[in-house]
Amino acid sequence: LRDARGALDDDGAQALALGILRADLDAILERYVTERRRRVVTAFEGWWEKYRVTLTSLEAERDAAAGALRKFLGGLGYAL
C-alpha cells in the first residue's frame, strides 16, 4: 500500500480517494433508489387491488341492488 501510494502524486491520490468515495456513495444511492422503487411498486399494487373495479361494474351492482330493494319494498306495499 505504501509503495502504491508512493507511486501516486497528490492529484493521483486525490483521484483515487474520490473514486473510492464515489463508488461507496453510488452503492448507497443505488440501495436507496431500489428501496424507494420497491415501495412505489408496492403502493401501486395495493392501489390496483383496491381500485381495480371498473365504474361499469360498480354501476351494474348498484342497479341490481336498487332493483332488489324496489322489489322488496313493493312486496311490503310501498310504491317507489
mmCIF file of the N, C-alpha and C atoms, coordinates in Angstrom:
data_MODEL
# 
_entry.id   MODEL 
# 
loop_
_atom_site.group_PDB 
_atom_site.id 
_atom_site.type_symbol 
_atom_site.label_atom_id 
_atom_site.label_alt_id 
_atom_site.label_comp_id 
_atom_site.label_asym_id 
_atom_site.label_entity_id 
_atom_site.label_seq_id 
_atom_site.pdbx_PDB_ins_code 
_atom_site.Cartn_x 
_atom_site.Cartn_y 
_atom_site.Cartn_z 
_atom_site.occupancy 
_atom_site.B_iso_or_equiv 
_atom_site.pdbx_formal_charge 
_atom_site.auth_seq_id 
_atom_site.auth_comp_id 
_atom_site.auth_asym_id 
_atom_site.auth_atom_id 
_atom_site.pdbx_PDB_model_num 
ATOM 1   N N  . LEU A 1 1  ? 0.834   -1.192 0.000   1.00 0.00 ? 1  LEU A N  1 
ATOM 2   C CA . LEU A 1 1  ? 0.000   0.000  0.000   1.00 0.00 ? 1  LEU A CA 1 
ATOM 3   C C  . LEU A 1 1  ? 0.877   1.253  0.000   1.00 0.00 ? 1  LEU A C  1 
ATOM 4   N N  . ARG A 1 2  ? 1.958   1.197  0.809   1.00 0.00 ? 2  ARG A N  1 
ATOM 5   C CA . ARG A 1 2  ? 2.869   2.357  0.815   1.00 0.00 ? 2  ARG A CA 1 
ATOM 6   C C  . ARG A 1 2  ? 3.534   2.534  -0.538  1.00 0.00 ? 2  ARG A C  1 
ATOM 7   N N  . ASP A 1 3  ? 3.932   1.420  -1.165  1.00 0.00 ? 3  ASP A N  1 
ATOM 8   C CA . ASP A 1 3  ? 4.558   1.507  -2.486  1.00 0.00 ? 3  ASP A CA 1 
ATOM 9   C C  . ASP A 1 3  ? 3.578   2.079  -3.509  1.00 0.00 ? 3  ASP A C  1 
ATOM 10  N N  . ALA A 1 4  ? 2.322   1.614  -3.426  1.00 0.00 ? 4  ALA A N  1 
ATOM 11  C CA . ALA A 1 4  ? 1.311   2.110  -4.358  1.00 0.00 ? 4  ALA A CA 1 
ATOM 12  C C  . ALA A 1 4  ? 1.052   3.590  -4.116  1.00 0.00 ? 4  ALA A C  1 
ATOM 13  N N  . ARG A 1 5  ? 0.983   3.978  -2.840  1.00 0.00 ? 5  ARG A N  1 
ATOM 14  C CA . ARG A 1 5  ? 0.772   5.389  -2.508  1.00 0.00 ? 5  ARG A CA 1 
ATOM 15  C C  . ARG A 1 5  ? 1.964   6.217  -2.946  1.00 0.00 ? 5  ARG A C  1 
ATOM 16  N N  . GLY A 1 6  ? 3.136   5.675  -2.791  1.00 0.00 ? 6  GLY A N  1 
ATOM 17  C CA . GLY A 1 6  ? 4.335   6.402  -3.201  1.00 0.00 ? 6  GLY A CA 1 
ATOM 18  C C  . GLY A 1 6  ? 4.394   6.628  -4.694  1.00 0.00 ? 6  GLY A C  1 
ATOM 19  N N  . ALA A 1 7  ? 3.771   5.741  -5.460  1.00 0.00 ? 7  ALA A N  1 
ATOM 20  C CA . ALA A 1 7  ? 3.772   5.872  -6.909  1.00 0.00 ? 7  ALA A CA 1 
ATOM 21  C C  . ALA A 1 7  ? 2.774   6.929  -7.373  1.00 0.00 ? 7  ALA A C  1 
ATOM 22  N N  . LEU A 1 8  ? 1.893   7.367  -6.497  1.00 0.00 ? 8  LEU A N  1 
ATOM 23  C CA . LEU A 1 8  ? 0.887   8.368  -6.859  1.00 0.00 ? 8  LEU A CA 1 
ATOM 24  C C  . LEU A 1 8  ? 1.348   9.758  -6.446  1.00 0.00 ? 8  LEU A C  1 
ATOM 25  N N  . ASP A 1 9  ? 1.065   10.713 -7.286  1.00 0.00 ? 9  ASP A N  1 
ATOM 26  C CA . ASP A 1 9  ? 1.294   12.094 -6.875  1.00 0.00 ? 9  ASP A CA 1 
ATOM 27  C C  . ASP A 1 9  ? 0.050   12.556 -6.107  1.00 0.00 ? 9  ASP A C  1 
ATOM 28  N N  . ASP A 1 10 ? 0.049   13.792 -5.654  1.00 0.00 ? 10 ASP A N  1 
ATOM 29  C CA . ASP A 1 10 ? -1.082  14.282 -4.854  1.00 0.00 ? 10 ASP A CA 1 
ATOM 30  C C  . ASP A 1 10 ? -2.388  14.235 -5.645  1.00 0.00 ? 10 ASP A C  1 
ATOM 31  N N  . ASP A 1 11 ? -2.347  14.611 -6.896  1.00 0.00 ? 11 ASP A N  1 
ATOM 32  C CA . ASP A 1 11 ? -3.558  14.576 -7.723  1.00 0.00 ? 11 ASP A CA 1 
ATOM 33  C C  . ASP A 1 11 ? -4.049  13.138 -7.912  1.00 0.00 ? 11 ASP A C  1 
ATOM 34  N N  . GLY A 1 12 ? -3.129  12.216 -8.107  1.00 0.00 ? 12 GLY A N  1 
ATOM 35  C CA . GLY A 1 12 ? -3.500  10.813 -8.272  1.00 0.00 ? 12 GLY A CA 1 
ATOM 36  C C  . GLY A 1 12 ? -4.099  10.246 -6.992  1.00 0.00 ? 12 GLY A C  1 
ATOM 37  N N  . ALA A 1 13 ? -3.520  10.595 -5.841  1.00 0.00 ? 13 ALA A N  1 
ATOM 38  C CA . ALA A 1 13 ? -4.055  10.127 -4.560  1.00 0.00 ? 13 ALA A CA 1 
ATOM 39  C C  . ALA A 1 13 ? -5.439  10.704 -4.321  1.00 0.00 ? 13 ALA A C  1 
ATOM 40  N N  . GLN A 1 14 ? -5.608  11.972 -4.665  1.00 0.00 ? 14 GLN A N  1 
ATOM 41  C CA . GLN A 1 14 ? -6.918  12.591 -4.513  1.00 0.00 ? 14 GLN A CA 1 
ATOM 42  C C  . GLN A 1 14 ? -7.930  11.914 -5.427  1.00 0.00 ? 14 GLN A C  1 
ATOM 43  N N  . ALA A 1 15 ? -7.552  11.647 -6.658  1.00 0.00 ? 15 ALA A N  1 
ATOM 44  C CA . ALA A 1 15 ? -8.455  10.990 -7.600  1.00 0.00 ? 15 ALA A CA 1 
ATOM 45  C C  . ALA A 1 15 ? -8.820  9.589  -7.114  1.00 0.00 ? 15 ALA A C  1 
ATOM 46  N N  . LEU A 1 16 ? -7.855  8.869  -6.554  1.00 0.00 ? 16 LEU A N  1 
ATOM 47  C CA . LEU A 1 16 ? -8.126  7.533  -6.030  1.00 0.00 ? 16 LEU A CA 1 
ATOM 48  C C  . LEU A 1 16 ? -9.097  7.600  -4.849  1.00 0.00 ? 16 LEU A C  1 
ATOM 49  N N  . ALA A 1 17 ? -8.838  8.508  -3.922  1.00 0.00 ? 17 ALA A N  1 
ATOM 50  C CA . ALA A 1 17 ? -9.714  8.648  -2.754  1.00 0.00 ? 17 ALA A CA 1 
ATOM 51  C C  . ALA A 1 17 ? -11.122 9.054  -3.172  1.00 0.00 ? 17 ALA A C  1 
ATOM 52  N N  . LEU A 1 18 ? -11.211 9.999  -4.100  1.00 0.00 ? 18 LEU A N  1 
ATOM 53  C CA . LEU A 1 18 ? -12.528 10.419 -4.575  1.00 0.00 ? 18 LEU A CA 1 
ATOM 54  C C  . LEU A 1 18 ? -13.234 9.292  -5.329  1.00 0.00 ? 18 LEU A C  1 
ATOM 55  N N  . GLY A 1 19 ? -12.473 8.500  -6.057  1.00 0.00 ? 19 GLY A N  1 
ATOM 56  C CA . GLY A 1 19 ? -13.066 7.353  -6.762  1.00 0.00 ? 19 GLY A CA 1 
ATOM 57  C C  . GLY A 1 19 ? -13.645 6.339  -5.799  1.00 0.00 ? 19 GLY A C  1 
ATOM 58  N N  . ILE A 1 20 ? -12.929 6.081  -4.709  1.00 0.00 ? 20 ILE A N  1 
ATOM 59  C CA . ILE A 1 20 ? -13.420 5.135  -3.692  1.00 0.00 ? 20 ILE A CA 1 
ATOM 60  C C  . ILE A 1 20 ? -14.671 5.690  -3.030  1.00 0.00 ? 20 ILE A C  1 
ATOM 61  N N  . LEU A 1 21 ? -14.643 6.963  -2.650  1.00 0.00 ? 21 LEU A N  1 
ATOM 62  C CA . LEU A 1 21 ? -15.828 7.589  -2.045  1.00 0.00 ? 21 LEU A CA 1 
ATOM 63  C C  . LEU A 1 21 ? -17.009 7.588  -3.005  1.00 0.00 ? 21 LEU A C  1 
ATOM 64  N N  . ARG A 1 22 ? -16.725 7.857  -4.275  1.00 0.00 ? 22 ARG A N  1 
ATOM 65  C CA . ARG A 1 22 ? -17.796 7.861  -5.288  1.00 0.00 ? 22 ARG A CA 1 
ATOM 66  C C  . ARG A 1 22 ? -18.429 6.483  -5.407  1.00 0.00 ? 22 ARG A C  1 
ATOM 67  N N  . ALA A 1 23 ? -17.615 5.446  -5.410  1.00 0.00 ? 23 ALA A N  1 
ATOM 68  C CA . ALA A 1 23 ? -18.142 4.080  -5.506  1.00 0.00 ? 23 ALA A CA 1 
ATOM 69  C C  . ALA A 1 23 ? -19.012 3.756  -4.290  1.00 0.00 ? 23 ALA A C  1 
ATOM 70  N N  . ASP A 1 24 ? -18.561 4.161  -3.109  1.00 0.00 ? 24 ASP A N  1 
ATOM 71  C CA . ASP A 1 24 ? -19.358 3.935  -1.895  1.00 0.00 ? 24 ASP A CA 1 
ATOM 72  C C  . ASP A 1 24 ? -20.679 4.693  -1.953  1.00 0.00 ? 24 ASP A C  1 
ATOM 73  N N  . LEU A 1 25 ? -20.631 5.951  -2.360  1.00 0.00 ? 25 LEU A N  1 
ATOM 74  C CA . LEU A 1 25 ? -21.848 6.752  -2.458  1.00 0.00 ? 25 LEU A CA 1 
ATOM 75  C C  . LEU A 1 25 ? -22.794 6.198  -3.527  1.00 0.00 ? 25 LEU A C  1 
ATOM 76  N N  . ASP A 1 26 ? -22.229 5.737  -4.644  1.00 0.00 ? 26 ASP A N  1 
ATOM 77  C CA . ASP A 1 26 ? -23.064 5.128  -5.684  1.00 0.00 ? 26 ASP A CA 1 
ATOM 78  C C  . ASP A 1 26 ? -23.781 3.889  -5.152  1.00 0.00 ? 26 ASP A C  1 
ATOM 79  N N  . ALA A 1 27 ? -23.090 3.077  -4.368  1.00 0.00 ? 27 ALA A N  1 
ATOM 80  C CA . ALA A 1 27 ? -23.702 1.871  -3.801  1.00 0.00 ? 27 ALA A CA 1 
ATOM 81  C C  . ALA A 1 27 ? -24.815 2.245  -2.823  1.00 0.00 ? 27 ALA A C  1 
ATOM 82  N N  . ILE A 1 28 ? -24.574 3.251  -1.986  1.00 0.00 ? 28 ILE A N  1 
ATOM 83  C CA . ILE A 1 28 ? -25.595 3.710  -1.032  1.00 0.00 ? 28 ILE A CA 1 
ATOM 84  C C  . ILE A 1 28 ? -26.805 4.255  -1.787  1.00 0.00 ? 28 ILE A C  1 
ATOM 85  N N  . LEU A 1 29 ? -26.557 5.074  -2.791  1.00 0.00 ? 29 LEU A N  1 
ATOM 86  C CA . LEU A 1 29 ? -27.639 5.656  -3.579  1.00 0.00 ? 29 LEU A CA 1 
ATOM 87  C C  . LEU A 1 29 ? -28.437 4.573  -4.303  1.00 0.00 ? 29 LEU A C  1 
ATOM 88  N N  . GLU A 1 30 ? -27.760 3.591  -4.851  1.00 0.00 ? 30 GLU A N  1 
ATOM 89  C CA . GLU A 1 30 ? -28.439 2.502  -5.544  1.00 0.00 ? 30 GLU A CA 1 
ATOM 90  C C  . GLU A 1 30 ? -29.355 1.722  -4.591  1.00 0.00 ? 30 GLU A C  1 
ATOM 91  N N  . ARG A 1 31 ? -28.885 1.464  -3.375  1.00 0.00 ? 31 ARG A N  1 
ATOM 92  C CA . ARG A 1 31 ? -29.734 0.791  -2.385  1.00 0.00 ? 31 ARG A CA 1 
ATOM 93  C C  . ARG A 1 31 ? -30.953 1.644  -2.045  1.00 0.00 ? 31 ARG A C  1 
ATOM 94  N N  . TYR A 1 32 ? -30.753 2.942  -1.882  1.00 0.00 ? 32 TYR A N  1 
ATOM 95  C CA . TYR A 1 32 ? -31.848 3.851  -1.565  1.00 0.00 ? 32 TYR A CA 1 
ATOM 96  C C  . TYR A 1 32 ? -32.878 3.878  -2.698  1.00 0.00 ? 32 TYR A C  1 
ATOM 97  N N  . VAL A 1 33 ? -32.399 4.025  -3.926  1.00 0.00 ? 33 VAL A N  1 
ATOM 98  C CA . VAL A 1 33 ? -33.299 4.078  -5.084  1.00 0.00 ? 33 VAL A CA 1 
ATOM 99  C C  . VAL A 1 33 ? -34.058 2.763  -5.233  1.00 0.00 ? 33 VAL A C  1 
ATOM 100 N N  . THR A 1 34 ? -33.381 1.645  -5.042  1.00 0.00 ? 34 THR A N  1 
ATOM 101 C CA . THR A 1 34 ? -34.024 0.341  -5.147  1.00 0.00 ? 34 THR A CA 1 
ATOM 102 C C  . THR A 1 34 ? -35.127 0.195  -4.106  1.00 0.00 ? 34 THR A C  1 
ATOM 103 N N  . GLU A 1 35 ? -34.857 0.613  -2.891  1.00 0.00 ? 35 GLU A N  1 
ATOM 104 C CA . GLU A 1 35 ? -35.862 0.531  -1.820  1.00 0.00 ? 35 GLU A CA 1 
ATOM 105 C C  . GLU A 1 35 ? -37.056 1.438  -2.122  1.00 0.00 ? 35 GLU A C  1 
ATOM 106 N N  . ARG A 1 36 ? -36.788 2.648  -2.579  1.00 0.00 ? 36 ARG A N  1 
ATOM 107 C CA . ARG A 1 36 ? -37.877 3.574  -2.910  1.00 0.00 ? 36 ARG A CA 1 
ATOM 108 C C  . ARG A 1 36 ? -38.697 3.027  -4.074  1.00 0.00 ? 36 ARG A C  1 
ATOM 109 N N  . ARG A 1 37 ? -38.026 2.488  -5.061  1.00 0.00 ? 37 ARG A N  1 
ATOM 110 C CA . ARG A 1 37 ? -38.728 1.913  -6.211  1.00 0.00 ? 37 ARG A CA 1 
ATOM 111 C C  . ARG A 1 37 ? -39.615 0.757  -5.766  1.00 0.00 ? 37 ARG A C  1 
ATOM 112 N N  . ARG A 1 38 ? -39.115 -0.075 -4.853  1.00 0.00 ? 38 ARG A N  1 
ATOM 113 C CA . ARG A 1 38 ? -39.901 -1.187 -4.332  1.00 0.00 ? 38 ARG A CA 1 
ATOM 114 C C  . ARG A 1 38 ? -41.132 -0.671 -3.600  1.00 0.00 ? 38 ARG A C  1 
ATOM 115 N N  . ARG A 1 39 ? -40.972 0.405  -2.833  1.00 0.00 ? 39 ARG A N  1 
ATOM 116 C CA . ARG A 1 39 ? -42.113 0.992  -2.110  1.00 0.00 ? 39 ARG A CA 1 
ATOM 117 C C  . ARG A 1 39 ? -43.163 1.540  -3.064  1.00 0.00 ? 39 ARG A C  1 
ATOM 118 N N  . VAL A 1 40 ? -42.709 2.191  -4.133  1.00 0.00 ? 40 VAL A N  1 
ATOM 119 C CA . VAL A 1 40 ? -43.641 2.740  -5.118  1.00 0.00 ? 40 VAL A CA 1 
ATOM 120 C C  . VAL A 1 40 ? -44.407 1.612  -5.797  1.00 0.00 ? 40 VAL A C  1 
ATOM 121 N N  . VAL A 1 41 ? -43.702 0.555  -6.183  1.00 0.00 ? 41 VAL A N  1 
ATOM 122 C CA . VAL A 1 41 ? -44.368 -0.589 -6.822  1.00 0.00 ? 41 VAL A CA 1 
ATOM 123 C C  . VAL A 1 41 ? -45.374 -1.210 -5.871  1.00 0.00 ? 41 VAL A C  1 
ATOM 124 N N  . THR A 1 42 ? -44.997 -1.373 -4.610  1.00 0.00 ? 42 THR A N  1 
ATOM 125 C CA . THR A 1 42 ? -45.912 -1.932 -3.618  1.00 0.00 ? 42 THR A CA 1 
ATOM 126 C C  . THR A 1 42 ? -47.152 -1.061 -3.454  1.00 0.00 ? 42 THR A C  1 
ATOM 127 N N  . ALA A 1 43 ? -46.968 0.250  -3.420  1.00 0.00 ? 43 ALA A N  1 
ATOM 128 C CA . ALA A 1 43 ? -48.109 1.169  -3.299  1.00 0.00 ? 43 ALA A CA 1 
ATOM 129 C C  . ALA A 1 43 ? -49.030 1.046  -4.505  1.00 0.00 ? 43 ALA A C  1 
ATOM 130 N N  . PHE A 1 44 ? -48.462 1.015  -5.714  1.00 0.00 ? 44 PHE A N  1 
ATOM 131 C CA . PHE A 1 44 ? -49.289 0.888  -6.904  1.00 0.00 ? 44 PHE A CA 1 
ATOM 132 C C  . PHE A 1 44 ? -50.006 -0.450 -6.951  1.00 0.00 ? 44 PHE A C  1 
ATOM 133 N N  . GLU A 1 45 ? -49.349 -1.507 -6.515  1.00 0.00 ? 45 GLU A N  1 
ATOM 134 C CA . GLU A 1 45 ? -50.015 -2.808 -6.474  1.00 0.00 ? 45 GLU A CA 1 
ATOM 135 C C  . GLU A 1 45 ? -51.183 -2.792 -5.487  1.00 0.00 ? 45 GLU A C  1 
ATOM 136 N N  . GLY A 1 46 ? -50.997 -2.142 -4.355  1.00 0.00 ? 46 GLY A N  1 
ATOM 137 C CA . GLY A 1 46 ? -52.078 -2.014 -3.376  1.00 0.00 ? 46 GLY A CA 1 
ATOM 138 C C  . GLY A 1 46 ? -53.237 -1.212 -3.932  1.00 0.00 ? 46 GLY A C  1 
ATOM 139 N N  . TRP A 1 47 ? -52.926 -0.111 -4.615  1.00 0.00 ? 47 TRP A N  1 
ATOM 140 C CA . TRP A 1 47 ? -53.988 0.691  -5.221  1.00 0.00 ? 47 TRP A CA 1 
ATOM 141 C C  . TRP A 1 47 ? -54.708 -0.103 -6.308  1.00 0.00 ? 47 TRP A C  1 
ATOM 142 N N  . TRP A 1 48 ? -53.954 -0.893 -7.059  1.00 0.00 ? 48 TRP A N  1 
ATOM 143 C CA . TRP A 1 48 ? -54.563 -1.695 -8.112  1.00 0.00 ? 48 TRP A CA 1 
ATOM 144 C C  . TRP A 1 48 ? -55.554 -2.682 -7.501  1.00 0.00 ? 48 TRP A C  1 
ATOM 145 N N  . GLU A 1 49 ? -55.159 -3.341 -6.434  1.00 0.00 ? 49 GLU A N  1 
ATOM 146 C CA . GLU A 1 49 ? -56.046 -4.295 -5.775  1.00 0.00 ? 49 GLU A CA 1 
ATOM 147 C C  . GLU A 1 49 ? -57.280 -3.595 -5.204  1.00 0.00 ? 49 GLU A C  1 
ATOM 148 N N  . LYS A 1 50 ? -57.092 -2.400 -4.702  1.00 0.00 ? 50 LYS A N  1 
ATOM 149 C CA . LYS A 1 50 ? -58.184 -1.684 -4.057  1.00 0.00 ? 50 LYS A CA 1 
ATOM 150 C C  . LYS A 1 50 ? -59.147 -1.050 -5.064  1.00 0.00 ? 50 LYS A C  1 
ATOM 151 N N  . TYR A 1 51 ? -58.619 -0.502 -6.143  1.00 0.00 ? 51 TYR A N  1 
ATOM 152 C CA . TYR A 1 51 ? -59.430 0.301  -7.057  1.00 0.00 ? 51 TYR A CA 1 
ATOM 153 C C  . TYR A 1 51 ? -59.592 -0.307 -8.452  1.00 0.00 ? 51 TYR A C  1 
ATOM 154 N N  . ARG A 1 52 ? -59.306 -1.577 -8.635  1.00 0.00 ? 52 ARG A N  1 
ATOM 155 C CA . ARG A 1 52 ? -59.352 -2.137 -9.977  1.00 0.00 ? 52 ARG A CA 1 
ATOM 156 C C  . ARG A 1 52 ? -60.769 -2.382 -10.471 1.00 0.00 ? 52 ARG A C  1 
ATOM 157 N N  . VAL A 1 53 ? -61.769 -2.265 -9.612  1.00 0.00 ? 53 VAL A N  1 
ATOM 158 C CA . VAL A 1 53 ? -63.154 -2.453 -10.022 1.00 0.00 ? 53 VAL A CA 1 
ATOM 159 C C  . VAL A 1 53 ? -63.538 -1.295 -10.937 1.00 0.00 ? 53 VAL A C  1 
ATOM 160 N N  . THR A 1 54 ? -64.123 -1.617 -12.080 1.00 0.00 ? 54 THR A N  1 
ATOM 161 C CA . THR A 1 54 ? -64.477 -0.573 -13.043 1.00 0.00 ? 54 THR A CA 1 
ATOM 162 C C  . THR A 1 54 ? -65.772 0.121  -12.631 1.00 0.00 ? 54 THR A C  1 
ATOM 163 N N  . LEU A 1 55 ? -65.948 1.318  -13.122 1.00 0.00 ? 55 LEU A N  1 
ATOM 164 C CA . LEU A 1 55 ? -67.162 2.074  -12.857 1.00 0.00 ? 55 LEU A CA 1 
ATOM 165 C C  . LEU A 1 55 ? -68.381 1.336  -13.407 1.00 0.00 ? 55 LEU A C  1 
ATOM 166 N N  . THR A 1 56 ? -68.227 0.719  -14.552 1.00 0.00 ? 56 THR A N  1 
ATOM 167 C CA . THR A 1 56 ? -69.339 -0.023 -15.155 1.00 0.00 ? 56 THR A CA 1 
ATOM 168 C C  . THR A 1 56 ? -69.806 -1.150 -14.246 1.00 0.00 ? 56 THR A C  1 
ATOM 169 N N  . SER A 1 57 ? -68.873 -1.889 -13.668 1.00 0.00 ? 57 SER A N  1 
ATOM 170 C CA . SER A 1 57 ? -69.281 -2.985 -12.785 1.00 0.00 ? 57 SER A CA 1 
ATOM 171 C C  . SER A 1 57 ? -69.898 -2.453 -11.491 1.00 0.00 ? 57 SER A C  1 
ATOM 172 N N  . LEU A 1 58 ? -69.389 -1.338 -10.984 1.00 0.00 ? 58 LEU A N  1 
ATOM 173 C CA . LEU A 1 58 ? -69.995 -0.730 -9.792  1.00 0.00 ? 58 LEU A CA 1 
ATOM 174 C C  . LEU A 1 58 ? -71.420 -0.269 -10.085 1.00 0.00 ? 58 LEU A C  1 
ATOM 175 N N  . GLU A 1 59 ? -71.628 0.330  -11.241 1.00 0.00 ? 59 GLU A N  1 
ATOM 176 C CA . GLU A 1 59 ? -72.970 0.781  -11.606 1.00 0.00 ? 59 GLU A CA 1 
ATOM 177 C C  . GLU A 1 59 ? -73.910 -0.406 -11.780 1.00 0.00 ? 59 GLU A C  1 
ATOM 178 N N  . ALA A 1 60 ? -73.429 -1.502 -12.348 1.00 0.00 ? 60 ALA A N  1 
ATOM 179 C CA . ALA A 1 60 ? -74.262 -2.692 -12.523 1.00 0.00 ? 60 ALA A CA 1 
ATOM 180 C C  . ALA A 1 60 ? -74.658 -3.275 -11.172 1.00 0.00 ? 60 ALA A C  1 
ATOM 181 N N  . GLU A 1 61 ? -73.722 -3.326 -10.236 1.00 0.00 ? 61 GLU A N  1 
ATOM 182 C CA . GLU A 1 61 ? -74.037 -3.812 -8.884  1.00 0.00 ? 61 GLU A CA 1 
ATOM 183 C C  . GLU A 1 61 ? -75.041 -2.894 -8.201  1.00 0.00 ? 61 GLU A C  1 
ATOM 184 N N  . ARG A 1 62 ? -74.855 -1.594 -8.369  1.00 0.00 ? 62 ARG A N  1 
ATOM 185 C CA . ARG A 1 62 ? -75.774 -0.620 -7.778  1.00 0.00 ? 62 ARG A CA 1 
ATOM 186 C C  . ARG A 1 62 ? -77.180 -0.803 -8.331  1.00 0.00 ? 62 ARG A C  1 
ATOM 187 N N  . ASP A 1 63 ? -77.276 -0.939 -9.655  1.00 0.00 ? 63 ASP A N  1 
ATOM 188 C CA . ASP A 1 63 ? -78.587 -1.103 -10.285 1.00 0.00 ? 63 ASP A CA 1 
ATOM 189 C C  . ASP A 1 63 ? -79.257 -2.399 -9.838  1.00 0.00 ? 63 ASP A C  1 
ATOM 190 N N  . ALA A 1 64 ? -78.487 -3.471 -9.699  1.00 0.00 ? 64 ALA A N  1 
ATOM 191 C CA . ALA A 1 64 ? -79.051 -4.742 -9.238  1.00 0.00 ? 64 ALA A CA 1 
ATOM 192 C C  . ALA A 1 64 ? -79.558 -4.613 -7.805  1.00 0.00 ? 64 ALA A C  1 
ATOM 193 N N  . ALA A 1 65 ? -78.791 -3.938 -6.947  1.00 0.00 ? 65 ALA A N  1 
ATOM 194 C CA . ALA A 1 65 ? -79.206 -3.744 -5.557  1.00 0.00 ? 65 ALA A CA 1 
ATOM 195 C C  . ALA A 1 65 ? -80.448 -2.855 -5.483  1.00 0.00 ? 65 ALA A C  1 
ATOM 196 N N  . ALA A 1 66 ? -80.495 -1.825 -6.310  1.00 0.00 ? 66 ALA A N  1 
ATOM 197 C CA . ALA A 1 66 ? -81.666 -0.938 -6.323  1.00 0.00 ? 66 ALA A CA 1 
ATOM 198 C C  . ALA A 1 66 ? -82.899 -1.699 -6.790  1.00 0.00 ? 66 ALA A C  1 
ATOM 199 N N  . GLY A 1 67 ? -82.740 -2.558 -7.786  1.00 0.00 ? 67 GLY A N  1 
ATOM 200 C CA . GLY A 1 67 ? -83.857 -3.372 -8.261  1.00 0.00 ? 67 GLY A CA 1 
ATOM 201 C C  . GLY A 1 67 ? -84.347 -4.336 -7.192  1.00 0.00 ? 67 GLY A C  1 
ATOM 202 N N  . ALA A 1 68 ? -83.413 -4.970 -6.483  1.00 0.00 ? 68 ALA A N  1 
ATOM 203 C CA . ALA A 1 68 ? -83.806 -5.885 -5.405  1.00 0.00 ? 68 ALA A CA 1 
ATOM 204 C C  . ALA A 1 68 ? -84.515 -5.131 -4.288  1.00 0.00 ? 68 ALA A C  1 
ATOM 205 N N  . LEU A 1 69 ? -84.056 -3.926 -3.974  1.00 0.00 ? 69 LEU A N  1 
ATOM 206 C CA . LEU A 1 69 ? -84.698 -3.113 -2.939  1.00 0.00 ? 69 LEU A CA 1 
ATOM 207 C C  . LEU A 1 69 ? -86.108 -2.706 -3.364  1.00 0.00 ? 69 LEU A C  1 
ATOM 208 N N  . ARG A 1 70 ? -86.258 -2.280 -4.626  1.00 0.00 ? 70 ARG A N  1 
ATOM 209 C CA . ARG A 1 70 ? -87.584 -1.921 -5.137  1.00 0.00 ? 70 ARG A CA 1 
ATOM 210 C C  . ARG A 1 70 ? -88.542 -3.110 -5.050  1.00 0.00 ? 70 ARG A C  1 
ATOM 211 N N  . LYS A 1 71 ? -88.071 -4.278 -5.415  1.00 0.00 ? 71 LYS A N  1 
ATOM 212 C CA . LYS A 1 71 ? -88.893 -5.486 -5.364  1.00 0.00 ? 71 LYS A CA 1 
ATOM 213 C C  . LYS A 1 71 ? -89.294 -5.797 -3.921  1.00 0.00 ? 71 LYS A C  1 
ATOM 214 N N  . PHE A 1 72 ? -88.341 -5.684 -2.998  1.00 0.00 ? 72 PHE A N  1 
ATOM 215 C CA . PHE A 1 72 ? -88.612 -5.955 -1.591  1.00 0.00 ? 72 PHE A CA 1 
ATOM 216 C C  . PHE A 1 72 ? -89.629 -4.968 -1.026  1.00 0.00 ? 72 PHE A C  1 
ATOM 217 N N  . LEU A 1 73 ? -89.403 -3.680 -1.304  1.00 0.00 ? 73 LEU A N  1 
ATOM 218 C CA . LEU A 1 73 ? -90.319 -2.652 -0.809  1.00 0.00 ? 73 LEU A CA 1 
ATOM 219 C C  . LEU A 1 73 ? -91.685 -2.786 -1.458  1.00 0.00 ? 73 LEU A C  1 
ATOM 220 N N  . GLY A 1 74 ? -91.732 -3.179 -2.717  1.00 0.00 ? 74 GLY A N  1 
ATOM 221 C CA . GLY A 1 74 ? -93.015 -3.403 -3.399  1.00 0.00 ? 74 GLY A CA 1 
ATOM 222 C C  . GLY A 1 74 ? -93.785 -4.539 -2.747  1.00 0.00 ? 74 GLY A C  1 
ATOM 223 N N  . GLY A 1 75 ? -93.054 -5.589 -2.309  1.00 0.00 ? 75 GLY A N  1 
ATOM 224 C CA . GLY A 1 75 ? -93.678 -6.708 -1.613  1.00 0.00 ? 75 GLY A CA 1 
ATOM 225 C C  . GLY A 1 75 ? -94.240 -6.280 -0.280  1.00 0.00 ? 75 GLY A C  1 
ATOM 226 N N  . LEU A 1 76 ? -93.700 -5.263 0.317   1.00 0.00 ? 76 LEU A N  1 
ATOM 227 C CA . LEU A 1 76 ? -94.192 -4.746 1.588   1.00 0.00 ? 76 LEU A CA 1 
ATOM 228 C C  . LEU A 1 76 ? -95.326 -3.739 1.388   1.00 0.00 ? 76 LEU A C  1 
ATOM 229 N N  . GLY A 1 77 ? -95.622 -3.409 0.132   1.00 0.00 ? 77 GLY A N  1 
ATOM 230 C CA . GLY A 1 77 ? -96.706 -2.481 -0.144  1.00 0.00 ? 77 GLY A CA 1 
ATOM 231 C C  . GLY A 1 77 ? -96.267 -1.053 -0.349  1.00 0.00 ? 77 GLY A C  1 
ATOM 232 N N  . TYR A 1 78 ? -95.008 -0.802 -0.421  1.00 0.00 ? 78 TYR A N  1 
ATOM 233 C CA . TYR A 1 78 ? -94.505 0.546  -0.652  1.00 0.00 ? 78 TYR A CA 1 
ATOM 234 C C  . TYR A 1 78 ? -94.276 0.717  -2.145  1.00 0.00 ? 78 TYR A C  1 
ATOM 235 N N  . ALA A 1 79 ? -94.790 1.799  -2.690  1.00 0.00 ? 79 ALA A N  1 
ATOM 236 C CA . ALA A 1 79 ? -94.565 2.093  -4.110  1.00 0.00 ? 79 ALA A CA 1 
ATOM 237 C C  . ALA A 1 79 ? -93.487 3.172  -4.214  1.00 0.00 ? 79 ALA A C  1 
ATOM 238 N N  . LEU A 1 80 ? -92.519 2.937  -5.056  1.00 0.00 ? 80 LEU A N  1 
ATOM 239 C CA . LEU A 1 80 ? -91.459 3.945  -5.244  1.00 0.00 ? 80 LEU A CA 1 
ATOM 240 C C  . LEU A 1 80 ? -91.582 4.617  -6.575  1.00 0.00 ? 80 LEU A C  1 
# 
